[in-house]
Amino acid sequence: MTSSTINRPWLLTAPTVDIQRETLTEWLQTAVGPQLNISSNPDIHWVNPEGEPLKIEVVRDLQHTAAFQAFSGQSFFLFLNLEAASPAAQNALLKFVEEPATHVTILAATDQPGRLLATLRSRFFIQIDTRTTEITIERERELAEIYQNLLKLSEGEAIKRADDFSDRLETITWLSVMVKHLHALPTTSMTVKHQQASLKAIELLAQNVNLKLVMGEYFLAVNGALKHS
């Protein structure tokens, strides 16, 4: 995340509230700078750190708060445990996330993205934290087999392979774990190109670019990197 993307709504998928809070804080400090005082800034609003059911009344209060100009010129709303929001609250969040004021930045996190309304998820750029994703020996063997099969695909087969992916979040997770696998392999020009292709695909999927288009281009990139290695 950079200063040019901080004003877009971002959704982090991470397994614990501690990782959620830590990562959202890192995002802010990376994008805005270390001069941002996270602990005492009145323009930083942490929402639902306890994981209580988030009700529509709370969302309406936040919308009222967001309507006023921030002391520092920019207001930050950081939602933790977003999956705890009721369906009514999620519906209320739609417009807040879809059309935030220019001085409002919205960052959110959840460990259960499947509990969010699809319409709400689609308003966010998505990033998945894989720091706690353990790759077991069995999973490593599975990834190695998948990777070797990818290297054998013809151009036509590479395009068809994209049809195997239908869920955006699962695809981002698959790509993220594949990046970890590639990082553990001996570094070659081909594995570097494959990592770059995977990271580019994750970025495009996070921006809600068409899933089939992204994965089709991804497998073509993997196929092309093999031919030119």
N, C-alpha and C positions, 0 to 999 in steps of 0.2 A: 504494500500500500504506500502511495506517495501523496504529496500535497495536492496533486492534480486529481486524485481519486477520492480524497477524504470526504468530499461533500456528497458522494453517492452513498445510498444505504447499503451497508454490508452485513451479511449474516455469517457468523462463525459457527461451525459445528465442532464441538469439543466435549470430551467425556465428563469433565468435572467443573463445578462452578469456580474453583480456584484457577484452573487453566483458562476458563472463560474470562475471568476478571484480569488475569495476568496478560493474556493476549490482547484484549481490548485496550488495556493500558499501553502496551507496546505499540499498538497501531496508532494511538493518539500521539504518543511521544515521537514516533518515527515521522508521522505526517506533519505535525504541528511544530515539533521541536522540544528539546529538554526544558525550555523556559516555561512550558505549560505546567502549572502546579496542580497535579492531579488531586491531591488530598484536600486542598482548601479552596479550590476555584468554585465560586458560586454558580458558574455557568455550566458545570459538569453535573449531570443528573444521573445517578445510578438508579436503575429501576428494577425492583424485585430481586435483590440479591438473596433473599431468604427462600425463594422458590414457592411463595404462597400463590394461590390462585389469583391471577391478574384480572381484575374486573373492569367492565366498561367505564365505570365512574372514574377509575384511576387514569385511563387513557384520555378521557375528556379533560381531566385536570391538567394532564401533560400538554394537551393541545392548547389549552388556555395559557399555560406557562410559555409555550413556544411562540405564542403570538406576540409577546413582548420582546423588544430588542435586548440583547444580552449586554451585560456590563462590559465585557471584553470585546464585544462585536460578534462573537460566535457562541452559540449554545450547543452543547453536546448531550445527547440522550443515549445512554448505554443500557440496553436491556439484557439482563441475565435471565436464564431459565425461561426463555420466551415460550416454550411449550406449555407453560403453566397458564398462559392466557386463555380465557374462556373463548368459545367461538364468537360470542358477541364482541368481546374485546378485540379479537383478531380482525373482525370485520371493521371495527372502528379504527384500527391501526392502518388499514389499507390506504385510506386517503392521506393519513399523516405521513406514511412512508412514500406514497406515490408522488405527493406534491408538497414536500417540505419547503418551508421558507428558505430563502437564500442564506440566512444566518444560522440555519439549523443543520446539524450533523447527526445522523442516526446510525448507531452501531448496535448489533444485537447478537446474541449467542444462545445456543440450545444444544442439548445432548440428544434430542429426539426430533429431528426435523420432520419426520413423518407425521407428527401430531399437529403440525402447522397447516393451515389452509393452503392449498396449492396456489391460490390467487395471491396470498400474502408472500409465500416463498418466491413467487415469480417477480416480486417487486425489488428483491435484494440481489446484490452480487454475492455469490456464495464462495466461502473458503472453508476447507476442512482441515482441522489440526490433526496431524498423524504422529505427533511426538510420542504418544503412548501406545501407538499401534505396534504390537509385537509381531514379528515375522517368525513363526515357528519353523523348525526344520521341514516339517511336512508342507507348510505353506511356501517355503522357499523352493522346495522341489516342484511344487505346482506352478509357481511363477516362472521357474527356469524352463519348464516344459512349455508353458504358454508363450514365453518369449522366443524359444527356439521355433515354435510353430509359426509365430509371426514372421520370422525371417524367411520362411519357406513359401509365403504367400505370393501368388502371382498378382499382377496389377488388378485384374478383374476380381480375384478372390479378396484382395485388400478392400476394395470398394464394398463388396457384399458383407464383409466382416462387420461393417458399421451397423448393419441391421440387427446385430446381436445385442445392441445397447438401446434400452428404452427408458431408463430412469436416470435423470440428470445427476442426482446426488450419489447414487451407486456408481455411476461412471466416473465422477470426480474422485471418489474414494479409490476405485480401481486404478485410475491413473496415478494417484498419489502414492499408492503402495508400489506400483510399478516403478516410479521414480526412485523409491527407496531401494528396490531390488537392483536397478541399473547402477545406482551409486555404489553398491557393494561389489559390483563386478570390476575386473581390471579396466582401467581407463583406456579407451581407444577412441579414434575419431568417430566411429560408428555409435558407440554407447553414448558419447557426448551428444551427438546429433539426435539420438533417440530420447535422451533426457530433455533436450530443448524442445523437441516435438511434443513430449508429454506435458511439459510445463506450459507451453503455448496453448495446448488443448484445454488444460485446466483453467487458464485465464479466460479463454473464450466461453467456456461453459459457465463460468462464474458470472459472465456478462449476459447470460441467457441467449447466446447465439444458438441457432438451430442445432440440436444434438446430433442428428444424422449427418449434417453437413460437416460439423467439427470432427466427428470420428472418421468420416470418410477421408477427409484431408489428413487426419492423423495417420491412418494406416497407409495412405499413399506416401506420406513423408517418411515413414519407417521403411517402406518398400524402396523408395528412392535413395535413402541413405545407404541401404544395403548394396544397391547397384553401383553406387559411386564411391564405396569404401575401398 
